[in-house]
Amino acid sequence: MRFISGLKKLFSKRIYALIIIYFLVSWFLILLGIVFFPAEAFFQIIRIILSVLFGFSLLLFIFSFFKPLDELHYGFIIVAFIGGLFFLIIFDNIITLFYIFCFYANLVLTAFFAFKLCMDSAINVDNYLSKKEKYRKVLRVFEFIFFTFLNIVSFLFTLNFFRRVLRLPPLVELVFRVIFWLNIIFLMGIVIRLLITKKFAAYFALFLLLVFLYMLYRVVDFYAEIIFANSSGYDFFSYILDLILFIYIMGSIFDRVDFLKEKLKYLRADTIALFVIIMKLVVQGFEIVTSISGANAPPQIQDELGIMILFIIFTLSFGIYKLIKHSAELKKTEIDIK
């Protein structure tokens, strides 16, 4: 996969690897604090770690506008770390100041890259099947039938499950209605495109299944405390999925280094990556600050609904664009039946 080559570029640079590892450790400590050690003293320790990491990342973010991080002199890196210690004093105010912007930016990035992961995964599976030249057409027809059948069975099974467990609350009913119509729209689009262009986009069957699974994950994430008697195990599962998506975002950014240099003259890949890290640090740091102070954090429904709505928008807009587009990438992943 292309994002793996991006990860290799990322971890080949010591400073990038250091920041990412530092960030992942802090993320894991937050999970431990929420699940196992919900004590103010432990949250204070996490707050100190986040404060220094935030200040360090913010200063490096500023430096990255002038020079790539891997070309920075060690003196600048030391200055950035020492400067990060200063943010122990002003961390709470900085977090509050930037939280709203970072909250919505996080929703947009999470939704977009979740869509991209679904699409890329479906195309990669289809590309793998295309290597079997002798059985290419048969395998792709089987691919479409199999994943469409699996999608229908999964949809009906989970719908019945939610009807029994949650008595199908309005949010769940709305999500299943949206998923149903997404499937209808794309299946109709596949048929129309097949009739017009004689090309069969078989990979969309897996894409629709992955879209359903991601939407289902968001619904389950919202109702986790009701569905699971002990949600600590699910919290770890959710952490792993979020971690996979974060790593995918980092890999995707560094996979497009040359493209970013060409299109964005003043924004490098490391600049964008640091922005993503800072954004997530602000969102997580605000949750820690509100936990310590006893203030009310924004309701979780804003988070889940925001991501689902944006994910649906990206799925419809970019999905239909991919279906219509006659690019080289898509041509090699379709069945020519002429």
Phi, psi and omega in degrees: 000149185293325183293338177293320176296327175294321178294324178297320177295321182297309186277356174284344178257124186300317184295322177295313181299320180298314182295315182297314180297317177302316180295315182294323177296316179296323179296318179294322178296323177299317178298316178299320180295320182289321187271313190249327186234065182283050181254148183299323181298319180292320178295328177294321177297316179298321180300319179297315179298314180295322181299311181294316179297320179297311180297316179300313181293321181295317179292320176295324176302316179293316179299326186294342177290338184254333182202142177302145185300322182288352177255001179289142174291148181303332179299320179293323179294319177295318177299319180296320180292316178296319177297329178297331178296330179297332183287353172300330183277320188252008187304311184301316181291320179296317180300313181297322183295319186260000190299311185302313180299312182294326179300310182285326176297322178296320178298315182295311181296317180298314181294316183295313183285336172294316175299314182297322178295319178297313182293313182297321179297317179296318180292321180295320177296318180293322177297323178296318179292333181290344179289338180275080188304319185294322184249021188304307184293320180296315181297322182285325174296317177297320178303312182295314181294315183296310183287330174293316177298315179298323178297314181296314180297316180297319180299310182293321181295312182290325177299316178295322179298313181293328177295324181279321186275313185250002183056030174049074176295164185306320181297315181294317178300317180296317181298317180291326176296317180296315179300318179301312183288330174299316178297317180297314182300312184287324178294321175295319178298321179296317180294315180298316180294325178296318181291325184276312187257350184063026178244135185247108181278080186293331185294344181292338177295314177292321178303315180294324177295317179293324175299315178298316182295323179290318177298320178297318178301319180294322178293313179297322179300323180287323183257020186302319183293334179275318185288318184254127179298318176242105188275000182296320178297320178292326178300320178293320177298315178297321178299317181297317179295317178296323179295318178299317180295320179297314179297322178296319178299314180298315179297321180294322179295312183282346174287336182252035182302310182295319179298317180294323178297323182284316186274324183243094188298325187254002180240116178268169179298320180293329176296314180294318179298318178295324177298318179298316180296314180299317180301314180290326176297320179296314181297314180290321180297323179295322177296321178293315181299317180291328177294321181288316185280343182085007179286163181272122174281158178303142181303144181298333183298330177297319180295305185295314180296319180299314180295317181296317180297313179295321179298318178296317179298313179295321180297315180292308186291303182287329178295314178295322177299316178296323182292323183277326188297137177252066179267167179297325181296317183282328181298325181280354180249018181237159179268122175272113183254010180288000000 
